[in-house]
C-alpha cells in the first residue's frame, strides 16, 4: 500500500492525468474515457438486477454500440456540443446509455432524482435549458406538470404500457440509428455534467463540472475507495445525486471497473441478497444505510461477517458507534469520507493509502488538495480551533469548481473556497467535522435547502408563511420540520399537517418533505425581516434535551 504522505507530497496533476486517462487534458471525451477504450474485450461494465429479480450484465462493448446509436438520435434532435440532456431514470441500463451518449457528442448530462416532484424537475430543466429529457414509464407523469418541458424520450416497460403520443420511444429510436458516431473532443475546462446543489437563500444552485474532474474521480476510486481490479464493488447511492453519479458510475467505469445497479429500493433484505449474490467485497454508501444495518436482525447481519474488505461512508458524519459495530459484528473496516457536490471528495480516511486513522475524524486531504479552517475574514485558524472548512485553491491542483452558474454570493474569499461547514484541523493534519454553518439540512445523506421546502409550502392555499429547519434524528441525522402560519380561515389540525406534508412530497420530492409540521402564530425574524431559522432549530434541540432528561 502506498504511503499517504508520499502520495500527497508527490502529487502532480499532469502525471495523475496521464496515469488515468488515455487522452491529454487538452483533448478529452468522457464517453471514450469511461467506455470506448475499455470496449475491445468482453469486459463487463454493468451488472444489473431488476426489481422483479431479472439479472443481466452488459459489456463495455455493448454500451459503446448503444451509446453511439443513442448519440446519433440526440444529434438528429439538434443536440450539439454544450447542450444539456436531462435524465429522469431509475438505476437501469438506459441511464448509463443516456449519460454516455450525451458525453459522446460533447453535450452535458444533467441528473434528475427520481423522487423529485414536478416543481423540482421544472426548476432544473428550465435553468439548464435542457434540449431533451429521458425518462421511463414510472416517472413520465411527473413531466405533465412541468412548464415548457423539452422533448421527452420514454423507456417503455415490458408490460407494453402505452406511449404518450408526443414522446419518443427510447429503444425504437435507438435501434434505427447507426452504431458509428464520431467523438467530440473537448478540453479539461469544458463541462460534461450540470449539477444542482441545495442552498439556503434560494432555489437549488446550478454548477458545471468540467472534464478535469475525471482525474479527481479516478483518484478517489483508487486512493479512498481502494478499488482493485478483482473486487466486486457496489455503491448504493442514487445516481440522481453527486455521490452516486460521480462514484457509482463515472469513477468505476473510468478505471475500467464494473459497477452494479439494483433497480429496487434499499432494504436489509435486498442488501443481504445482492451482497451474497454478487459477492460484494467493496461497499460504499451513506450512514443511513449503515444505521439500518445496525438496527436489523442480528442473525441477518451475521451472514455478512467477513464479507467486506472495505466499506466507505459519505454524505454525513459517520458516528463512532457505527465504526465499532462494523468492526465487532461484520469484521469490516468502515472509513469516513467528506465531500460536496461542488468539489467532490476532498477529505478521506483512505483505504488505498497508508496513514493513521484518528477516531472521529473524517481523514486527511485527498492528494491534490490542501484544506484549511478559516474565520469569516479568510484568516487561517490554529490547530484544533473550529472555523469554516475551506479548500485552499492556490495549493489544490485537483480543484475544479470555479463557482455557480448564477450571480449569487460567491463561495470564495481570497484564494479559499468556503464549504459552509464548520470543522477543525488537528496538529497531525486530519480534519474533524463539527457541523453545518448555514441552514442546509442533511437527512439520510441528502442535503436539502430549506428555501425549496418553504417555497413548496407557500403554494398551498392554507399557508401564509413557513420556515423549515432540520431537527436531530437518530436514524436520519436530521428530519425536516416546518413551522407554518395559516390563513385566517384555515384551522390547525393533524389532518392539515399531513395534507401539507403530502403536498410538498408530491410537488417537490419524496425525500424533502416535512415529517413534522407545527402551526405557529409568528416566526422569529431579524429587524430586516429575515427568518432566524437557527432560533427554531435551537428551540427543537432544547425540547429534545428536556425530553431526554425526563
BELCOR-V450241 format. One record per residue. N is the residue number from 1. NEAR is the number of other C-alpha atoms within 10 Angstrom. Layout:
n,near
N,NEAR
N,NEAR
This chain:
n,near
1,10
2,11
3,11
4,20
5,14
6,12
7,16
8,17
9,10
10,12
11,17
12,14
13,18
14,13
15,11
16,16
17,19
18,13
19,12
20,18
21,22
22,14
23,14
24,13
25,19
26,13
27,12
28,22
29,27
30,26
31,28
32,22
33,20
34,26
35,25
36,23
37,17
38,22
39,20
40,11
41,10
42,12
43,16
44,20
45,26
46,23
47,19
48,20
49,19
50,14
51,12
52,8
53,11
54,8
55,11
56,11
57,14
58,16
59,19
60,24
61,20
62,19
63,25
64,25
65,19
66,24
67,29
68,29
69,24
70,29
71,32
72,26
73,20
74,22
75,16
76,11
77,12
78,12
79,22
80,17
81,20
82,18
83,19
84,24
85,28
86,27
87,27
88,24
89,27
90,23
91,19
92,18
93,18
94,22
95,21
96,22
97,22
98,27
99,28
100,29
101,32
102,33
103,28
104,29
105,27
106,27
107,25
108,30
109,27
110,25
111,26
112,25
113,18
114,22
115,20
116,22
117,23
118,19
119,21
120,20
121,26
122,20
123,17
124,22
125,25
126,15
127,14
128,22
129,16
130,21
131,20
132,21
133,24
134,25
135,27
136,23
137,16
138,16
139,18
140,20
141,14
142,20
143,20
144,9
145,14
146,18
147,14
148,11
149,18
150,18
151,14
152,21
153,22
154,22
155,23
156,19
157,12
158,6
159,6
160,8
161,11
162,9
163,16
164,14
165,7
166,9
167,14
168,18
169,18
170,20
171,16
172,11
173,15
174,20
175,13
176,12
177,17
178,15
179,17
180,14
181,19
182,11
183,19
184,18
185,18
186,21
187,15
188,20
189,15
190,21
191,22
192,31
193,25
194,20
195,24
196,25
197,18
198,20
199,19
200,16
201,16
202,13
203,19
204,20
205,21
206,20
207,21
208,23
209,25
210,20
211,22
212,23
213,22
214,25
215,23
216,28
217,21
218,26
219,24
220,26
221,23
222,19
223,23
224,24
225,27
226,20
227,23
228,14
229,10
230,9
231,15
232,19
233,27
234,26
235,25
236,20
237,22
238,19
239,25
240,21
241,18
242,22
243,25
244,18
245,19
246,23
247,25
248,25
249,24
250,25
251,24
252,26
253,22
254,25
255,22
256,20
257,23
258,25
259,21
260,24
261,23
262,22
263,17
264,14
265,10
266,13
267,13
268,17
269,10
270,14
271,17
272,16
273,12
274,17
275,19
276,14
277,9
278,13
279,15
280,19
281,20
282,21
283,20
284,24
285,21
286,23
287,24
288,21
289,22
290,22
291,18
292,15
293,20
294,16
295,12
296,14
297,11
298,11
299,8
300,13
301,16
302,11
303,12
304,17
305,15
306,13
307,16
308,21
309,16
310,21
311,23
312,24
313,26
314,23
315,25
316,24
317,21
318,25
319,14
320,11
321,11
322,16
323,18
324,15
325,18
326,19
327,15
328,12
329,15
330,17
331,16
332,21
333,17
334,24
335,23
336,26
337,27
338,25
339,18
340,15
341,19
342,22
343,18
344,21
345,23
346,25
347,24
348,27
349,29
350,27
351,23
352,21
353,20
354,16
355,16
356,13
357,15
358,15
359,11
360,15
361,26
362,28
363,26
364,29
365,25
366,27
367,26
368,21
369,22
370,23
371,23
372,25
373,27
374,24
375,15
376,10
377,8
378,19
379,15
380,17
381,16
382,15
383,16
384,14
385,15
386,19
387,24
388,27
389,28
390,26
391,24
392,20
393,20
394,12
395,14
396,17
397,16
398,24
399,22
400,22
401,18
402,17
403,17
404,18
405,14
406,11
407,8
408,11
409,9
410,12
411,14
412,17
413,14
414,11
415,13
416,23
417,25
418,21
419,19
420,17
421,17
422,21
423,26
424,24
425,24
426,15
427,10
428,10
429,15
430,21
431,28
432,24
433,20
434,16
435,14
436,16
437,14
438,15
439,21
440,22
441,26
442,22
443,23
444,19
445,22
446,19
447,20
448,24
449,25
450,27
451,22
452,24
453,27
454,22
455,18
456,21
457,27
458,18
459,13
460,14
461,10
462,19
463,18
464,14
465,18
466,25
467,21
468,28
469,28
470,25
471,24
472,18
473,13
474,9
475,16
476,20
477,19
478,18
479,23
480,24
481,23
482,28
483,22
484,26
485,21
486,21
487,13
488,9
489,7
490,12
491,11
492,16
493,12
494,11
495,9
496,15
497,19
498,14
499,13
500,24
501,23
502,17
503,18
504,26
505,21
506,17
507,22
508,24
509,23
510,17
511,18
512,24
513,27
514,27
515,17
516,16
517,20
518,15
519,17
520,14
521,9
522,12
523,18
524,14
525,12
526,8
527,7
528,6
529,9
530,10
531,16
532,14
533,20
534,14
535,14
536,21
537,17
538,13
539,13
540,17
541,15
542,12
543,11
544,14
545,11
546,10
547,9
548,8
549,7
550,5
